[in-house]
Amino acid sequence: MRIAPIAMAYYQCEPHVLMNAGALSSQTTHGSRLCLDACRYFVALLAGAFKGASKEELLDERFYETFSSEARIIVHEYMTFC
């Protein structure tokens, strides 16, 4: 998957920069909002791992919500939809 190099390159950046880079990297072939949000989520998980987050922290259902305020909005939208 081509998202891992994005996480490696941007993991020390601000979360919104990292997540937007992940989405932009996938936009050409995965243009739906759901796919782009999944890429934002995955790049955040990878960045968390690169920064030393434990397995338990990464798998915690609140990890993504605490990663950035943009992530909280995405999670809220999908939880309301489901």
C-alpha positions as CSV (number, residue, x, y, z in Angstrom):
1,M,0.0,0.0,0.0
2,R,1.4,3.4,-0.8
3,I,0.2,5.1,2.4
4,A,3.0,3.7,4.5
5,P,5.7,6.0,2.9
6,I,3.4,9.0,3.5
7,A,3.3,8.1,7.2
8,M,7.0,7.7,7.3
9,A,7.6,11.0,5.6
10,Y,5.0,13.0,7.6
11,Y,4.7,11.4,11.0
12,Q,6.4,14.3,12.8
13,C,4.2,16.9,11.2
14,E,1.0,18.3,12.6
15,P,-1.8,15.7,12.5
16,H,-3.9,17.6,9.9
17,V,-0.9,17.8,7.5
18,L,-0.2,14.1,7.9
19,M,-3.8,13.1,7.4
20,N,-4.3,15.4,4.4
21,A,-1.1,14.0,2.8
22,G,-2.5,10.5,3.3
23,A,-5.8,11.4,1.7
24,L,-4.2,13.2,-1.2
25,S,-1.9,10.3,-1.9
26,S,-5.0,8.0,-2.4
27,Q,-7.3,10.5,-4.0
28,T,-6.5,9.5,-7.6
29,T,-7.5,5.9,-7.3
30,H,-9.8,6.0,-4.2
31,G,-11.8,9.2,-4.5
32,S,-14.8,8.4,-2.4
33,R,-15.0,10.2,1.0
34,L,-15.2,6.9,2.9
35,C,-11.9,5.7,1.3
36,L,-10.2,9.0,1.9
37,D,-11.2,9.0,5.5
38,A,-10.0,5.4,5.8
39,C,-6.6,6.5,4.5
40,R,-6.5,9.3,7.0
41,Y,-7.2,6.8,9.7
42,F,-4.6,4.3,8.6
43,V,-1.9,7.0,8.2
44,A,-2.7,8.2,11.7
45,L,-2.3,4.7,13.1
46,L,1.0,4.3,11.3
47,A,2.2,7.6,12.6
48,G,1.2,6.6,16.1
49,A,3.2,3.4,15.8
50,F,6.2,5.4,14.5
51,K,5.9,7.7,17.5
52,G,6.0,4.7,19.9
53,A,2.3,4.2,20.7
54,S,1.6,0.8,22.2
55,K,-0.6,-1.8,20.6
56,E,-3.3,-1.1,23.2
57,E,-3.2,2.6,22.5
58,L,-3.4,2.1,18.7
59,L,-6.3,-0.4,19.1
60,D,-8.2,1.8,21.6
61,E,-11.4,3.0,20.0
62,R,-10.6,6.6,21.1
63,F,-7.1,6.7,19.6
64,Y,-8.2,8.4,16.4
65,E,-10.4,10.8,18.2
66,T,-7.6,12.0,20.4
67,F,-5.2,12.2,17.5
68,S,-6.6,15.5,16.2
69,S,-9.8,17.6,16.1
70,E,-10.3,16.8,12.4
71,A,-10.4,13.1,13.3
72,R,-13.0,13.7,15.9
73,I,-15.3,15.3,13.3
74,I,-14.8,12.3,10.9
75,V,-15.5,9.8,13.6
76,H,-18.6,11.7,14.8
77,E,-20.0,11.9,11.2
78,Y,-19.6,8.1,10.7
79,M,-20.9,7.1,14.1
80,T,-24.1,9.2,13.5
81,F,-24.4,7.7,10.0
82,C,-24.2,4.1,11.3
